[in-house]
Amino acid sequence: MDFLQQFLQQVLNGLTLGGIYSLVALGLTLVYGILHVPNFAHGAFYMAGAFVSFHLMTRYGVNYWLAMAGSAAVVAVLSTLAERLVFHPLRHHSGLHPMIAAIGMMLFLEATAQLIWGADFQRMQSPYSGIVELGGLTAPVQRLLIIAAAFLMMVVLHLFLKRTVTGSTIIAMAQNRDGASLVGIDANRVAMLTFAIAGALAAIAASLYAPINLVYPAMGNLVITKAFVIIILGGMGSVPGAIVGGLIIGFAESFGAFYISSDYKDIIAFVLLVVILSVRPQGLFTKGVR
């Protein structure tokens, strides 16, 4: 394989990783825009999404796409319940209280998944196991599916936030919660909707990535850590920042693993964060959902 083919292969891998990271980071940054508190439980929602899809496919023989939709619905409800039962009662407390509650919820969901499905690594089968050859470039169909679906979801979310009244209320509340309430926006409804969207995005990302990865109770830990790196890198609460940051980390990991060493690929994100924030402490984009 010549240099150009190797380069294009890493571009494909970078787009795959970047698409998944961006979807997870988008949900996290939307929630941060509403709560202004890091939701550590978001990684557990990602894990739950993978397990729900896996369970629907293996236990009930549900179609991959229907399993993904079912997973998104289940995790959206789970995330909404978390907002109502955990975060909403703590909305007037200091940031430390919701943060500790989020960590507790993360541990609870991981323990529950281990109780139901066990601690072993599971492999989700994909109906798209073929390989596409494009001018010497090997492109697994599942990776192409991840890229297409992830970027489609980003476009849909962008249009929802920018072109709908409901999306505008989310942006308004993220910018100024008190001001949004004064003009008649139902803060409780918007918070519930935001958590539902964030949960659905995490579940879709996990369902897309699971067939080329493994499914296990702690699978969300590293992903959520990188998602935090991404939203800090892109600017806390910035939707464009979450997308661009996800792609930057995805490409950095892909090229770093290939040209340096795969042993260091998980460290690259943190090194990149330090380098960029030393130059631009506020992140790449202006803070605030927009």
C-alpha positions as CSV (number, residue, x, y, z in Angstrom):
1,M,0.0,0.0,0.0
2,D,1.5,3.3,-1.1
3,F,1.7,6.5,1.0
4,L,-1.6,8.0,-0.5
5,Q,-3.6,4.9,0.2
6,Q,-2.3,4.7,3.8
7,F,-3.1,8.3,4.3
8,L,-6.7,7.9,2.9
9,Q,-7.1,4.8,5.1
10,Q,-6.4,6.9,8.2
11,V,-8.7,9.7,6.9
12,L,-11.5,7.0,6.8
13,N,-10.6,5.8,10.3
14,G,-10.4,9.5,11.6
15,L,-13.9,10.3,10.2
16,T,-15.3,7.1,11.8
17,L,-13.9,8.0,15.3
18,G,-14.6,11.7,14.9
19,G,-18.2,11.0,14.0
20,I,-18.8,8.9,17.1
21,Y,-16.9,11.3,19.4
22,S,-18.8,14.3,18.0
23,L,-22.2,12.7,18.5
24,V,-21.4,11.9,22.1
25,A,-19.9,15.3,22.7
26,L,-23.0,17.0,21.1
27,G,-25.3,15.4,23.7
28,L,-22.9,16.3,26.5
29,T,-22.5,19.9,25.4
30,L,-26.3,20.4,25.1
31,V,-26.8,19.2,28.6
32,Y,-23.9,21.4,29.8
33,G,-25.5,24.4,28.2
34,I,-28.7,23.8,30.3
35,L,-27.1,22.6,33.6
36,H,-23.7,24.3,33.4
37,V,-22.6,21.1,35.2
38,P,-20.5,18.3,33.6
39,N,-22.8,15.2,33.3
40,F,-20.5,12.3,34.1
41,A,-23.4,9.9,33.7
42,H,-23.5,10.6,29.9
43,G,-20.9,7.8,29.3
44,A,-23.2,5.4,31.1
45,F,-26.1,6.4,28.8
46,Y,-23.7,5.6,25.9
47,M,-23.1,2.2,27.4
48,A,-26.8,1.6,28.0
49,G,-27.5,2.4,24.3
50,A,-25.1,-0.3,23.1
51,F,-26.5,-2.9,25.5
52,V,-30.1,-2.2,24.6
53,S,-29.4,-2.5,20.9
54,F,-27.3,-5.7,21.6
55,H,-30.2,-7.2,23.7
56,L,-32.9,-6.4,21.1
57,M,-30.8,-7.9,18.3
58,T,-29.6,-11.1,20.1
59,R,-32.6,-11.9,22.3
60,Y,-35.5,-10.8,20.0
61,G,-33.9,-10.8,16.6
62,V,-34.8,-7.2,15.9
63,N,-33.5,-5.5,12.8
64,Y,-30.3,-3.5,13.3
65,W,-32.0,-0.2,12.5
66,L,-35.1,-0.9,14.6
67,A,-32.8,-1.9,17.4
68,M,-31.0,1.4,17.1
69,A,-34.3,3.3,17.1
70,G,-35.5,1.3,20.1
71,S,-32.2,1.9,21.9
72,A,-32.5,5.7,21.3
73,A,-36.0,5.7,22.6
74,V,-35.1,3.7,25.8
75,V,-32.1,5.8,26.6
76,A,-34.0,9.0,25.9
77,V,-36.5,8.0,28.5
78,L,-33.8,6.9,30.9
79,S,-31.9,10.3,30.4
80,T,-35.2,12.2,30.9
81,L,-35.9,10.3,34.1
82,A,-32.4,11.1,35.3
83,E,-33.1,14.8,34.8
84,R,-36.4,14.7,36.6
85,L,-35.3,12.5,39.5
86,V,-31.7,13.5,40.0
87,F,-30.7,16.8,38.4
88,H,-33.9,18.7,38.7
89,P,-34.2,18.4,42.6
90,L,-30.5,19.6,42.8
91,R,-30.9,22.6,40.4
92,H,-30.5,25.2,43.2
93,H,-27.5,23.5,44.8
94,S,-23.9,24.2,44.1
95,G,-22.2,22.5,41.1
96,L,-20.6,19.9,43.3
97,H,-23.9,18.3,44.3
98,P,-25.1,17.5,40.7
99,M,-21.6,16.4,39.8
100,I,-21.5,13.9,42.6
101,A,-25.0,12.7,41.8
102,A,-23.9,12.2,38.1
103,I,-21.0,10.1,39.2
104,G,-23.3,8.0,41.5
105,M,-25.7,7.5,38.6
106,M,-22.9,6.4,36.3
107,L,-21.7,3.8,38.9
108,F,-25.3,2.6,39.4
109,L,-26.0,2.2,35.7
110,E,-22.7,0.3,35.2
111,A,-23.5,-2.0,38.1
112,T,-27.0,-2.6,36.7
113,A,-25.6,-3.5,33.3
114,Q,-23.2,-5.9,34.8
115,L,-26.0,-7.5,36.8
116,I,-28.2,-7.9,33.8
117,W,-25.7,-8.8,31.1
118,G,-22.6,-9.8,33.0
119,A,-19.1,-8.4,33.0
120,D,-17.9,-10.2,29.9
121,F,-17.1,-8.5,26.6
122,Q,-19.9,-8.9,24.0
123,R,-19.7,-8.6,20.3
124,M,-22.6,-7.1,18.4
125,Q,-23.2,-8.5,15.0
126,S,-23.8,-6.1,12.1
127,P,-25.7,-6.9,8.9
128,Y,-23.2,-4.8,7.1
129,S,-20.0,-6.8,7.3
130,G,-18.9,-6.4,3.7
131,I,-15.8,-4.6,2.4
132,V,-15.8,-1.9,-0.4
133,E,-12.7,-1.4,-2.5
134,L,-12.2,2.1,-3.7
135,G,-9.1,2.5,-5.8
136,G,-7.1,0.3,-3.5
137,L,-8.6,1.8,-0.4
138,T,-10.3,-0.8,1.8
139,A,-13.5,0.6,3.3
140,P,-15.6,-1.6,5.6
141,V,-19.3,-1.0,5.0
142,Q,-19.9,-0.5,8.7
143,R,-17.4,2.3,8.9
144,L,-19.0,4.0,5.9
145,L,-22.3,3.6,7.6
146,I,-21.0,5.2,10.8
147,I,-19.6,8.2,8.9
148,A,-22.8,8.7,6.9
149,A,-25.2,8.3,9.8
150,A,-23.1,10.4,12.2
151,F,-22.9,13.3,9.9
152,L,-26.6,13.0,9.0
153,M,-27.5,13.2,12.7
154,M,-25.3,16.3,13.0
155,V,-27.1,18.0,10.1
156,V,-30.5,17.1,11.5
157,L,-29.6,18.4,15.0
158,H,-28.3,21.7,13.4
159,L,-31.5,22.2,11.4
160,F,-33.6,21.4,14.5
161,L,-31.7,23.9,16.7
162,K,-31.7,26.6,14.0
163,R,-35.0,26.2,12.1
164,T,-37.5,25.1,14.7
165,V,-39.2,27.0,17.5
166,T,-38.4,24.2,20.0
167,G,-34.7,24.3,19.0
168,S,-34.6,28.0,19.5
169,T,-36.0,27.6,23.0
170,I,-33.1,25.2,23.9
171,I,-30.6,27.8,22.6
172,A,-32.4,30.6,24.5
173,M,-32.4,28.7,27.7
174,A,-28.7,27.7,27.4
175,Q,-27.8,31.4,26.9
176,N,-29.9,32.7,29.7
177,R,-32.1,30.4,31.8
178,D,-33.7,33.2,33.8
179,G,-34.3,35.4,30.8
180,A,-35.9,32.5,28.9
181,S,-38.3,31.9,31.8
182,L,-39.3,35.5,31.8
183,V,-40.4,35.4,28.2
184,G,-42.6,32.3,28.9
185,I,-40.3,29.4,28.0
186,D,-41.1,26.4,30.1
187,A,-37.6,25.6,31.6
188,N,-38.7,22.2,32.9
189,R,-40.0,21.1,29.5
190,V,-36.8,22.3,27.7
191,A,-34.5,20.6,30.2
192,M,-36.4,17.3,29.8
193,L,-36.3,17.6,26.0
194,T,-32.5,18.4,26.0
195,F,-31.7,15.4,28.2
196,A,-33.9,13.2,25.9
197,I,-32.0,14.4,22.8
198,A,-28.6,13.9,24.5
199,G,-29.5,10.4,25.5
200,A,-30.8,9.5,22.1
201,L,-27.6,10.8,20.5
202,A,-25.4,8.7,22.9
203,A,-27.5,5.6,22.1
204,I,-27.2,6.1,18.4
205,A,-23.4,6.7,18.6
206,A,-23.0,3.5,20.7
207,S,-25.2,1.4,18.4
208,L,-23.2,2.6,15.3
209,Y,-19.8,1.9,16.9
210,A,-20.6,-1.3,18.8
211,P,-20.3,-3.7,15.7
212,I,-16.6,-2.7,15.2
213,N,-15.9,-2.4,18.9
214,L,-16.9,-4.4,22.0
215,V,-19.9,-4.0,24.3
216,Y,-19.2,-4.1,28.1
217,P,-20.3,-2.3,31.2
218,A,-17.3,0.1,31.5
219,M,-17.3,1.0,27.7
220,G,-18.5,4.5,28.3
221,N,-15.7,5.6,30.7
222,L,-13.0,6.3,28.1
223,V,-15.5,7.7,25.6
224,I,-17.0,10.2,28.1
225,T,-13.5,11.3,29.2
226,K,-12.6,12.1,25.5
227,A,-16.0,13.8,25.1
228,F,-15.1,16.1,28.0
229,V,-11.7,16.8,26.3
230,I,-13.7,17.6,23.1
231,I,-16.1,20.1,24.6
232,I,-13.3,21.8,26.5
233,L,-11.3,21.9,23.3
234,G,-14.2,23.3,21.3
235,G,-15.5,25.7,23.9
236,M,-17.8,24.6,26.7
237,G,-21.3,24.5,25.5
238,S,-20.5,25.2,21.8
239,V,-22.3,22.9,19.3
240,P,-19.9,23.7,16.4
241,G,-17.0,23.3,18.9
242,A,-18.2,19.8,19.8
243,I,-18.3,18.7,16.1
244,V,-14.9,20.2,15.2
245,G,-13.3,19.0,18.4
246,G,-14.6,15.5,17.8
247,L,-13.1,15.4,14.3
248,I,-9.8,16.8,15.6
249,I,-9.5,14.1,18.3
250,G,-10.6,11.4,15.8
251,F,-8.0,12.4,13.2
252,A,-5.3,12.8,15.9
253,E,-6.0,9.4,17.3
254,S,-6.1,7.7,13.9
255,F,-3.0,9.3,12.5
256,G,-1.2,9.1,15.8
257,A,-1.9,5.4,16.2
258,F,-0.7,4.6,12.7
259,Y,2.4,6.9,12.4
260,I,3.5,6.9,16.0
261,S,2.1,3.9,18.1
262,S,-1.3,2.5,18.9
263,D,-0.1,2.3,22.5
264,Y,-0.3,6.1,22.8
265,K,-3.5,6.8,20.9
266,D,-5.6,7.4,24.0
267,I,-3.0,9.8,25.4
268,I,-3.0,11.9,22.2
269,A,-6.3,13.6,23.0
270,F,-5.0,14.9,26.3
271,V,-1.7,16.1,24.8
272,L,-3.6,17.9,22.1
273,L,-5.9,19.5,24.7
274,V,-2.9,20.9,26.6
275,V,-1.3,22.2,23.4
276,I,-4.4,24.0,22.1
277,L,-5.6,25.4,25.4
278,S,-2.1,26.8,26.1
279,V,-2.6,28.9,22.9
280,R,-6.3,29.5,23.1
281,P,-7.5,29.0,26.7
282,Q,-11.2,29.6,25.9
283,G,-11.3,26.8,23.4
284,L,-11.7,26.9,19.6
285,F,-15.2,28.4,19.6
286,T,-17.1,30.9,21.7
287,K,-18.7,29.3,24.7
288,G,-22.5,28.8,24.7
289,V,-24.9,26.7,22.7
290,R,-25.5,28.3,19.3
